[in-house]
Amino acid sequence: MNCSVGADTEPFDRTCDEGPSFPYNASRKTHILILATTRSGSSFVGQLFNQHSDVFYLFEPLYHVQTTLVPRLSHSRNVAERRVMLGASRDLLRSLCDCDLYFLESYIKPQPVNHTTDKLFRRGASKALCSPPVCDAFGPAEVNIEEGDCVKKCASLNMTLAVDSCRERRYIALKTVRVPEIGDLRVLVEDPRLNLKIIQLVRDPRGILSSRMETFRDAFRLWRIWRATGRKPYNLDLSQLKVVCEDFLNSVSTGLSRPHWLKGKYMLVRYEDVARNPLQKTKDIFEFLGMSLDQNVVKWIKRNTRGSKELSAKHKYGTVRDSAANAESWRLKLSFEIVDYTQNVCQQVLHQLGYKAVNSSEELKNMSLTLIEDRTFVPFL
């Protein structure tokens, strides 16, 4: 099981006699995959699971696959590269669902020695990796463990202890922005060894673009010039925006068509709905997954949805913010010309997800005019 290989790729630095194998308990584990794109609110939603006392959460484990197999690549449209990335990603996700973290070691550079490493990407974003039995610096009931404090106080990560922590918990939650479409995961959803449920997180593409312009300043330099000068650069890279909307459209269309293989396995969630009513939306998500609303989650929501602008600005990958105001703050940051262009490129997916277009600069800046339709996406049960 631990060495199964998808049809699209060969195993990477791994043979079937390496590392221990683990028995799979189908009656106990629920596997949760948060499927999102960059700057769509996935860190915030991921933390809703991370705070649950019975969840083993990993933040972007596929980062290591991407940086090892396809360096400097982000959402490649090259068919061959995409097949390699997806095949390796599916193998890793399958292994992680079985708490086989040793499989991940093949992608971590430098490779861990004696199953110990300090190079796991964003280790501090996982509460399970910052608390017993993995780390004794914080108690299991600690609600707000700062990522930097975890990295400083917990020293190197012992993968064997991480495996123990994973096996103790009923739920395994994995967040990724590195799988373009839900159809790419069908082989995992249909795998009888897994009990995989997918939360597909979407966000208004206009909000995603605005957030990326602030976060990835070099990559979006020309967009920023357009915003500042009002003149669209002739060599502006439009592919980043088109890829987001094409992947959203293809993925959401698949999910909402309710194919038989997604029955009971799929829930579509808009980031704006979580931001506007985080407690109720979290209850809805957990109910779909058959999870109780842990009090640690409630405490975290109350503490992290009324943050100050200053604190949010200091931590661009953080989750402490006024979530409701943040959801539509792009309206005050983008020019109408950029918004209008985005609406034309992403017209289909905006309509499908219930995001309203604006027709003038006045409408754009009028924050009393909501751009989000009240729409309920009922889980496919």
C-alpha positions as CSV (number, residue, x, y, z in Angstrom):
1,M,0.0,0.0,0.0
2,N,2.7,2.4,1.0
3,C,4.5,1.9,-2.3
4,S,1.6,2.1,-4.7
5,V,2.3,4.2,-7.7
6,G,-0.2,6.2,-9.9
7,A,-0.2,5.6,-13.6
8,D,1.3,8.9,-14.3
9,T,4.6,8.8,-12.6
10,E,7.4,6.7,-11.2
11,P,8.2,6.6,-7.4
12,F,10.8,9.2,-6.4
13,D,13.8,7.9,-4.4
14,R,11.6,5.2,-2.8
15,T,11.6,1.5,-2.8
16,C,9.0,-0.8,-1.3
17,D,11.3,-2.2,1.4
18,E,12.1,1.2,2.8
19,G,10.4,2.3,6.0
20,P,7.7,0.6,8.0
21,S,4.2,0.0,6.8
22,F,1.1,0.8,8.8
23,P,-2.2,-1.0,9.2
24,Y,-5.1,1.0,7.9
25,N,-8.2,1.4,10.1
26,A,-11.0,2.4,7.7
27,S,-13.6,2.6,10.5
28,R,-11.7,5.2,12.4
29,K,-10.0,7.7,10.1
30,T,-11.6,10.4,8.1
31,H,-9.3,12.1,5.5
32,I,-10.0,15.7,4.6
33,L,-8.4,17.6,1.7
34,I,-8.8,21.4,1.6
35,L,-8.5,22.1,-2.2
36,A,-7.8,25.8,-2.9
37,T,-5.6,28.2,-4.8
38,T,-3.0,30.7,-3.6
39,R,-4.4,33.7,-1.7
40,S,-8.0,32.3,-1.5
41,G,-8.2,32.2,2.3
42,S,-7.0,28.6,2.6
43,S,-4.6,29.4,5.5
44,F,-7.6,30.7,7.4
45,V,-9.8,27.8,6.7
46,G,-7.0,25.4,7.3
47,Q,-6.6,26.7,10.8
48,L,-10.3,25.9,11.6
49,F,-9.2,22.2,11.3
50,N,-5.8,22.8,12.8
51,Q,-7.3,23.9,16.1
52,H,-9.4,20.8,16.5
53,S,-8.0,18.5,19.2
54,D,-8.6,15.3,17.1
55,V,-7.2,16.6,13.8
56,F,-3.7,16.0,12.4
57,Y,-3.2,18.9,10.1
58,L,-0.5,19.5,7.5
59,F,0.1,22.8,5.7
60,E,1.0,22.4,2.1
61,P,2.9,19.1,2.1
62,L,2.9,19.1,-1.7
63,Y,5.2,22.1,-1.6
64,H,8.1,19.7,-1.3
65,V,6.9,17.7,-4.3
66,Q,6.8,20.8,-6.5
67,T,10.1,22.2,-5.5
68,T,11.9,18.9,-5.9
69,L,10.3,17.7,-9.2
70,V,9.5,20.9,-11.0
71,P,11.6,23.8,-9.5
72,R,10.3,27.3,-10.1
73,L,7.1,25.9,-11.4
74,S,3.7,27.2,-10.3
75,H,0.6,25.6,-11.8
76,S,2.3,24.4,-15.0
77,R,0.3,24.2,-18.2
78,N,2.9,21.8,-19.7
79,V,1.1,18.5,-20.0
80,A,4.2,16.3,-19.3
81,E,5.2,18.3,-16.2
82,R,1.7,18.4,-14.9
83,R,1.4,14.6,-15.2
84,V,4.6,14.1,-13.3
85,M,3.5,16.5,-10.6
86,L,0.0,15.1,-10.2
87,G,1.2,11.5,-10.2
88,A,3.7,12.2,-7.4
89,S,1.2,14.4,-5.5
90,R,-1.4,11.7,-5.5
91,D,1.1,9.1,-4.2
92,L,2.2,11.4,-1.4
93,L,-1.4,12.3,-0.4
94,R,-2.3,8.6,-0.3
95,S,0.6,7.9,1.9
96,L,0.0,10.8,4.2
97,C,-3.6,9.7,4.6
98,D,-2.1,6.5,6.0
99,C,0.1,8.4,8.3
100,D,3.2,7.4,6.3
101,L,5.2,10.6,6.8
102,Y,8.4,8.7,5.8
103,F,7.3,8.9,2.2
104,L,7.5,12.7,2.5
105,E,11.2,12.4,3.4
106,S,12.1,11.6,-0.2
107,Y,11.1,15.1,-1.2
108,I,12.7,17.1,1.7
109,K,16.1,18.6,0.9
110,P,18.5,17.9,2.5
111,Q,17.0,14.5,3.1
112,P,16.2,13.9,6.8
113,V,18.8,11.9,8.8
114,N,17.4,9.3,11.2
115,H,13.9,10.5,10.4
116,T,14.7,14.0,11.8
117,T,14.6,17.3,9.9
118,D,14.2,21.0,10.4
119,K,13.3,21.6,6.8
120,L,9.6,20.6,6.7
121,F,7.8,23.5,5.0
122,R,5.7,25.6,7.5
123,R,6.0,23.0,10.3
124,G,4.9,25.6,12.8
125,A,1.6,26.0,11.0
126,S,0.6,22.5,12.3
127,K,-0.5,22.4,15.9
128,A,-0.1,18.6,16.0
129,L,3.6,19.1,15.1
130,C,4.0,21.7,17.9
131,S,2.5,19.7,20.7
132,P,3.0,16.3,22.5
133,P,4.1,13.7,21.6
134,V,6.0,15.6,18.9
135,C,7.0,18.6,21.0
136,D,6.8,19.2,24.7
137,A,7.2,23.0,24.6
138,F,3.5,23.5,24.4
139,G,0.5,21.8,26.0
140,P,-2.2,20.0,24.0
141,A,-4.8,22.6,25.1
142,E,-2.8,25.6,23.9
143,V,-5.0,27.5,21.6
144,N,-2.7,30.1,20.0
145,I,0.7,28.7,19.3
146,E,2.6,31.2,17.2
147,E,4.3,29.6,14.2
148,G,7.6,31.2,14.9
149,D,7.6,30.2,18.6
150,C,7.0,26.6,17.5
151,V,9.9,26.6,15.2
152,K,12.2,28.1,17.9
153,K,11.1,26.0,20.9
154,C,10.4,22.6,19.3
155,A,13.8,22.1,17.6
156,S,14.0,19.6,14.8
157,L,11.0,17.5,13.8
158,N,11.1,13.8,14.6
159,M,9.1,12.1,11.8
160,T,8.5,9.0,13.9
161,L,6.9,11.1,16.7
162,A,4.9,12.9,14.0
163,V,3.7,9.5,12.8
164,D,2.6,8.6,16.3
165,S,0.7,11.9,16.6
166,C,-1.0,11.2,13.3
167,R,-2.1,7.7,14.2
168,E,-3.6,8.9,17.5
169,R,-6.1,11.2,15.8
170,R,-9.3,10.4,14.1
171,Y,-9.1,13.0,11.4
172,I,-6.3,13.9,9.0
173,A,-6.6,17.3,7.2
174,L,-4.3,18.3,4.4
175,K,-4.3,21.7,2.7
176,T,-3.0,22.2,-0.8
177,V,-3.0,24.9,-3.5
178,R,-1.0,22.7,-5.8
179,V,-3.8,20.5,-7.3
180,P,-5.5,22.4,-10.1
181,E,-8.8,20.6,-10.4
182,I,-10.9,18.2,-8.4
183,G,-11.0,15.8,-11.3
184,D,-7.3,15.2,-10.7
185,L,-8.2,13.6,-7.4
186,R,-10.7,11.1,-8.6
187,V,-8.4,8.1,-8.2
188,L,-7.9,9.0,-4.5
189,V,-11.6,9.7,-3.9
190,E,-12.5,6.2,-5.3
191,D,-9.6,4.5,-3.4
192,P,-11.4,2.0,-1.1
193,R,-8.5,2.3,1.4
194,L,-9.3,5.9,2.0
195,N,-12.2,7.8,3.5
196,L,-11.5,11.0,1.6
197,K,-13.7,14.1,1.7
198,I,-12.9,17.3,-0.2
199,I,-13.6,20.8,0.9
200,Q,-13.2,22.9,-2.2
201,L,-12.5,26.5,-1.2
202,V,-13.1,29.3,-3.7
203,R,-12.8,33.0,-3.6
204,D,-13.8,35.9,-5.8
205,P,-11.0,36.1,-8.4
206,R,-10.9,39.9,-8.0
207,G,-10.0,39.3,-4.4
208,I,-7.4,36.7,-5.3
209,L,-5.8,39.0,-7.8
210,S,-5.7,41.9,-5.3
211,S,-4.1,39.7,-2.6
212,R,-1.5,38.3,-4.9
213,M,-0.5,41.8,-6.0
214,E,0.2,42.7,-2.4
215,T,1.9,39.5,-1.5
216,F,3.9,38.6,-4.6
217,R,5.0,42.1,-5.4
218,D,7.8,41.1,-7.9
219,A,5.7,38.6,-9.9
220,F,2.8,41.1,-10.1
221,R,5.0,44.2,-10.7
222,L,3.3,45.1,-14.0
223,W,-0.2,44.7,-12.5
224,R,0.9,47.2,-9.8
225,I,2.2,49.6,-12.5
226,W,-1.2,49.4,-14.2
227,R,-2.9,50.2,-10.9
228,A,-0.7,53.1,-10.2
229,T,-0.6,54.7,-13.6
230,G,-3.9,53.7,-15.1
231,R,-2.1,52.3,-18.2
232,K,-2.0,48.6,-18.9
233,P,1.6,47.5,-19.7
234,Y,1.8,45.9,-23.2
235,N,3.8,42.9,-21.8
236,L,1.5,42.2,-18.9
237,D,1.3,38.5,-18.1
238,L,-2.4,37.6,-18.1
239,S,-1.9,33.8,-17.8
240,Q,-1.9,33.9,-14.0
241,L,-5.4,35.3,-13.9
242,K,-6.7,33.1,-16.7
243,V,-5.3,29.9,-15.1
244,V,-7.1,30.7,-11.8
245,C,-10.4,31.2,-13.5
246,E,-10.1,28.3,-15.9
247,D,-9.2,25.9,-13.0
248,F,-12.0,27.2,-10.8
249,L,-14.5,26.9,-13.7
250,N,-13.4,23.3,-14.6
251,S,-13.2,22.2,-11.0
252,V,-16.4,23.7,-9.7
253,S,-18.3,22.6,-12.8
254,T,-17.2,19.0,-12.0
255,G,-18.2,19.3,-8.3
256,L,-21.6,20.9,-8.9
257,S,-22.5,18.4,-11.6
258,R,-22.6,15.8,-8.8
259,P,-20.8,12.9,-10.4
260,H,-21.4,9.5,-8.7
261,W,-17.8,9.3,-7.5
262,L,-18.2,12.5,-5.4
263,K,-21.3,11.4,-3.6
264,G,-20.9,12.2,0.1
265,K,-17.4,13.4,-0.6
266,Y,-17.6,17.0,-1.7
267,M,-18.5,20.4,-0.3
268,L,-18.0,23.7,-2.1
269,V,-17.2,26.6,0.3
270,R,-16.9,30.3,-0.6
271,Y,-14.2,32.1,1.5
272,E,-16.5,35.2,1.7
273,D,-19.2,33.1,3.4
274,V,-16.7,31.8,6.0
275,A,-15.4,35.3,6.5
276,R,-18.8,36.9,7.1
277,N,-20.1,34.2,9.4
278,P,-17.1,32.1,10.5
279,L,-18.7,30.2,13.4
280,Q,-21.9,29.2,11.5
281,K,-20.0,28.2,8.4
282,T,-17.5,26.2,10.4
283,K,-20.5,24.3,12.0
284,D,-21.8,23.6,8.5
285,I,-18.5,22.3,7.3
286,F,-17.9,20.1,10.4
287,E,-21.4,18.8,10.2
288,F,-20.8,17.6,6.6
289,L,-17.6,15.9,7.8
290,G,-19.3,14.3,10.8
291,M,-17.1,16.3,13.2
292,S,-17.9,17.9,16.5
293,L,-17.3,21.6,17.0
294,D,-14.3,21.5,19.3
295,Q,-14.2,24.3,21.8
296,N,-10.6,25.1,20.8
297,V,-12.0,25.9,17.4
298,V,-14.6,28.2,18.8
299,K,-12.0,30.0,20.9
300,W,-9.7,30.4,17.9
301,I,-12.5,31.8,15.7
302,K,-13.4,34.4,18.3
303,R,-9.8,35.5,18.8
304,N,-8.9,35.5,15.1
305,T,-11.8,37.1,13.2
306,R,-11.5,40.6,14.8
307,G,-7.9,41.3,14.2
308,S,-6.4,44.8,13.6
309,K,-5.3,46.0,10.2
310,E,-1.8,46.7,11.6
311,L,-1.4,43.1,12.8
312,S,-2.8,41.7,9.5
313,A,-0.4,43.8,7.5
314,K,2.7,42.6,9.4
315,H,1.8,38.9,8.7
316,K,0.9,38.5,5.1
317,Y,0.4,34.8,5.5
318,G,-1.3,35.1,8.9
319,T,-4.9,34.5,9.9
320,V,-5.5,37.3,12.5
321,R,-7.7,39.9,10.8
322,D,-11.2,41.4,10.6
323,S,-12.4,38.5,8.4
324,A,-15.6,40.1,7.2
325,A,-13.9,43.4,6.2
326,N,-11.0,41.6,4.6
327,A,-13.2,39.5,2.3
328,E,-14.1,42.5,0.1
329,S,-11.2,44.9,0.9
330,W,-10.0,44.4,-2.7
331,R,-12.7,46.9,-3.7
332,L,-10.6,49.7,-2.1
333,K,-7.3,48.5,-3.6
334,L,-8.0,47.8,-7.3
335,S,-8.8,50.3,-10.0
336,F,-12.0,49.9,-11.9
337,E,-10.1,49.2,-15.1
338,I,-8.4,46.2,-13.5
339,V,-11.7,45.0,-12.0
340,D,-13.5,45.4,-15.3
341,Y,-10.8,43.4,-17.1
342,T,-10.9,40.7,-14.5
343,Q,-14.7,40.4,-14.8
344,N,-14.4,39.9,-18.5
345,V,-11.8,37.2,-18.2
346,C,-13.6,35.4,-15.4
347,Q,-17.2,36.1,-16.3
348,Q,-18.3,32.5,-16.3
349,V,-16.9,31.5,-13.0
350,L,-18.1,34.7,-11.3
351,H,-21.6,34.0,-12.4
352,Q,-21.4,30.3,-11.4
353,L,-20.2,31.2,-7.9
354,G,-22.6,34.0,-7.3
355,Y,-20.2,37.0,-7.4
356,K,-21.8,40.2,-8.9
357,A,-20.0,42.4,-11.4
358,V,-19.7,46.2,-10.9
359,N,-20.2,48.6,-13.8
360,S,-18.5,51.7,-12.6
361,S,-15.9,53.1,-10.2
362,E,-18.7,54.4,-8.0
363,E,-20.2,50.9,-7.6
364,L,-16.8,49.5,-6.9
365,K,-16.1,51.7,-4.0
366,N,-19.6,51.6,-2.5
367,M,-19.0,49.1,0.3
368,S,-22.7,49.2,1.2
369,L,-23.4,47.5,-2.1
370,T,-22.7,43.8,-1.6
371,L,-21.2,41.9,-4.5
372,I,-21.9,38.4,-3.1
373,E,-25.2,36.8,-3.8
374,D,-26.9,34.8,-1.0
375,R,-26.4,31.4,-2.4
376,T,-26.3,28.0,-0.6
377,F,-24.1,25.3,-2.1
378,V,-25.6,22.2,-0.6
379,P,-23.1,19.4,0.0
380,F,-23.4,16.4,-2.3
381,L,-24.7,13.8,0.3
